[in-house]
Amino acid sequence: MPRDYSQPFELEGPVGNNAFSFGRRGPRPSLWVPSLIEGSLDDVRPGERVVFEDVDEHGVLHACTGLAHLVRTTWRGVPTIIVDNHNHAFYFWCEALLSGGIQPGAALVHVDQHRDTRIPELGYSGRTIEDAFEYTNFRLNVGNYVVPAERAGIIGECQFVTGAEALDDVSLVSRRNKILNIDLDYFAPEMAHVDFAKASRFIAAHLPAASLVTIATSPFFIEQKKAIEALRELTAGGPFLA
């Protein structure tokens, strides 16, 4: 079993994200987990391997390619991690806690089309970065990583920005010890009612006080080239055309 993201690996068996529609995806379904590299936004690019596979609301199976690599970088001086499947953020929250990058009970500003607050079967009681890696990949999935982080004391107060109205709440804008957690599916076509410029200003306002930024490209919910386009427009402060 891998112990970190230094090498890519195949997620096998009915665990983590691979458990979705497991019985409908052939005799030995598996998912690709890309390796982590140190880089810049230029290194965030689409990969060719399937990282998520599930049926949609119409029962149609979708095999979704993700990123070529997970990327560690900085955004205006703030440590930033860019992943494809959003549950990987849990690992990097644990890493930041263990390294002193965040303190226990960090505030979470969650900009996402979904709340990601389903409850996994097993809570988190790990103490090491290896524990965090195992739990992130083999216990969690894209929809259930927030609650175990809260219950383990990694995060505290949470602000869920899942629609346009929540962009008016700037109560945490100056909060220190804060994670800014962005899912680029917030800019998917079905979210066209959200004003991109307003969302961009909201995110930019929170960035200076943030201790960590985690960003997901969520391949099941937004086409990856569109997600990366949104990321580049966010970080450049320019317009985005859905």
C-alpha positions in Angstrom: 0.0 0.0 0.0 1.4 3.5 -0.8 2.2 5.7 2.1 2.2 9.2 0.5 1.6 11.0 -2.8 5.2 10.8 -4.0 4.2 8.2 -6.6 1.0 7.7 -8.5 -1.0 4.5 -7.7 -4.1 2.6 -8.5 -7.0 2.6 -6.0 -8.4 -0.9 -6.0 -11.2 -2.7 -4.3 -14.5 -1.2 -3.0 -12.8 1.5 -0.9 -12.8 5.3 -1.0 -13.9 6.8 -4.3 -13.5 3.4 -6.0 -16.6 2.2 -4.1 -18.9 4.3 -6.2 -20.8 2.0 -8.6 -18.3 -0.7 -7.9 -20.5 -3.5 -9.2 -21.2 -1.8 -12.5 -17.7 -1.0 -13.6 -16.4 -4.3 -14.8 -14.6 -7.2 -13.1 -11.8 -5.3 -11.4 -12.6 -1.6 -11.3 -9.8 0.8 -10.2 -9.0 4.5 -10.2 -5.8 6.4 -10.8 -4.4 8.6 -8.1 -1.9 11.1 -9.5 1.4 11.9 -7.8 2.1 15.3 -6.1 4.6 17.7 -7.5 6.0 21.0 -6.4 5.1 23.5 -9.1 3.1 26.4 -10.3 -0.3 27.0 -11.9 1.3 26.1 -15.2 1.7 22.6 -13.9 -2.1 22.2 -13.4 -3.1 20.3 -16.5 -5.5 17.6 -17.5 -4.4 14.0 -17.2 -5.3 11.0 -19.2 -6.2 8.4 -16.5 -9.6 7.8 -15.0 -9.7 9.2 -11.4 -13.5 9.0 -10.8 -16.3 6.8 -12.2 -19.9 6.8 -11.2 -23.4 6.9 -12.5 -25.3 10.1 -12.9 -28.9 10.8 -11.9 -30.0 9.1 -15.1 -28.1 5.9 -14.4 -25.5 6.7 -17.1 -21.9 5.7 -16.1 -19.2 8.3 -16.5 -15.5 7.6 -16.5 -13.8 10.9 -15.6 -10.2 11.8 -16.2 -8.6 14.1 -13.6 -5.3 16.0 -13.3 -1.9 14.9 -14.6 -0.5 15.7 -11.1 -1.6 17.1 -7.8 0.2 20.4 -7.4 1.7 22.1 -4.4 2.3 25.8 -5.0 1.5 29.2 -3.5 -1.1 31.8 -4.3 -0.1 35.3 -3.3 2.2 33.8 -0.7 -0.4 31.4 0.8 0.4 27.7 0.7 -1.9 26.1 -1.9 -2.7 22.6 -2.9 -4.6 21.7 -6.1 -6.1 18.3 -6.4 -8.7 16.6 -8.6 -11.0 14.6 -6.2 -11.8 16.8 -3.2 -11.3 14.3 -0.4 -7.5 14.6 -1.0 -7.8 18.0 0.8 -8.2 16.1 4.1 -4.7 14.8 3.9 -3.3 18.2 3.3 -5.3 19.7 6.2 -3.7 17.0 8.4 -0.3 17.7 6.9 -0.7 21.4 7.7 -1.8 20.7 11.3 1.2 18.4 11.9 3.6 20.9 10.5 2.2 23.9 12.3 0.8 25.5 9.2 -2.6 25.6 10.8 -3.6 25.2 14.4 -6.4 22.9 15.7 -9.9 24.2 15.1 -9.0 26.1 11.9 -12.0 28.0 10.4 -13.1 26.6 7.1 -14.5 28.7 4.2 -15.9 26.1 1.9 -16.7 27.5 -1.6 -18.3 24.5 -3.3 -21.5 23.5 -5.2 -21.8 20.8 -2.5 -21.4 20.8 1.3 -19.4 17.5 1.3 -20.7 16.7 4.8 -21.8 13.1 4.4 -20.6 11.0 7.4 -18.2 8.2 6.7 -18.5 4.8 8.5 -15.3 5.4 10.4 -14.1 8.6 12.1 -10.5 9.8 12.1 -8.3 9.1 15.0 -4.9 9.1 13.3 -1.8 10.7 14.7 0.7 10.5 11.8 0.8 11.7 8.2 0.7 8.0 7.1 -2.5 7.6 9.0 -3.9 10.6 7.2 -2.9 9.2 3.8 -4.6 5.8 4.5 -7.8 7.4 5.8 -8.0 10.0 3.0 -7.7 7.4 0.2 -9.2 4.3 1.6 -11.9 5.5 3.9 -13.0 8.9 2.5 -14.7 9.9 -0.7 -15.5 13.2 -2.4 -18.6 13.7 -0.3 -17.7 12.9 3.2 -14.4 14.5 4.3 -15.6 17.6 6.1 -17.3 16.1 9.1 -14.5 13.8 10.2 -12.1 16.8 10.0 -14.5 18.7 12.2 -15.0 15.9 14.7 -11.2 15.3 14.9 -10.7 19.0 15.8 -8.8 19.8 12.7 -11.3 22.4 11.6 -13.8 24.4 13.7 -16.2 27.0 12.5 -17.4 26.3 8.9 -18.9 28.7 6.4 -20.5 26.9 3.5 -20.7 28.9 0.3 -22.8 26.8 -1.9 -24.9 29.4 -3.7 -24.9 33.1 -4.6 -26.4 34.4 -1.4 -23.6 33.2 0.8 -21.1 35.5 -1.0 -22.6 38.4 1.0 -21.4 36.8 4.3 -17.9 38.2 5.0 -17.9 37.4 8.7 -14.7 35.2 8.4 -12.8 37.5 6.0 -10.3 38.6 8.6 -10.2 35.3 10.5 -6.7 33.9 11.0 -6.0 30.2 11.2 -8.3 29.6 8.3 -8.5 27.2 5.4 -9.9 28.5 2.1 -11.3 25.4 0.5 -12.5 25.8 -3.2 -14.2 23.4 -5.5 -14.1 24.6 -9.0 -17.4 22.9 -9.7 -18.8 26.1 -8.1 -18.2 27.5 -11.6 -19.8 24.7 -13.5 -22.4 25.6 -16.1 -25.3 24.8 -13.8 -24.0 27.4 -11.4 -24.2 30.2 -14.0 -26.5 32.2 -11.7 -23.5 32.9 -9.5 -21.7 36.1 -10.6 -18.1 35.1 -11.2 -16.7 38.5 -10.5 -18.5 38.6 -7.1 -17.2 35.1 -6.3 -13.7 36.1 -7.3 -13.8 39.2 -5.0 -15.1 37.0 -2.1 -12.2 34.6 -2.5 -9.6 37.3 -3.0 -10.9 39.0 0.2 -10.4 35.8 2.2 -7.0 35.0 0.8 -4.7 37.4 2.7 -5.7 35.9 6.1 -5.8 32.3 5.0 -3.2 29.8 6.3 -3.9 27.3 3.6 -5.8 27.0 0.3 -7.0 23.7 -1.0 -8.6 23.6 -4.5 -10.3 20.7 -6.2 -11.0 20.3 -9.9 -13.8 17.7 -9.3 -13.9 15.8 -12.6 -17.3 14.2 -12.1 -18.9 17.7 -11.7 -17.0 19.9 -14.1 -15.1 19.2 -17.3 -11.4 19.5 -16.4 -10.4 22.0 -19.0 -13.2 24.2 -17.9 -12.1 23.8 -14.3 -8.6 24.8 -15.1 -9.8 27.8 -17.1 -11.8 28.9 -14.0 -8.7 28.4 -11.8 -6.6 30.6 -14.1 -9.2 33.3 -14.2 -9.6 33.2 -10.4 -5.8 33.5 -9.8 -5.5 36.2 -12.4 -8.5 38.1 -11.2 -9.9 38.3 -14.7 -13.3 37.4 -16.2 -14.5 33.8 -16.7 -17.0 32.8 -19.4 -18.9 29.7 -18.5 
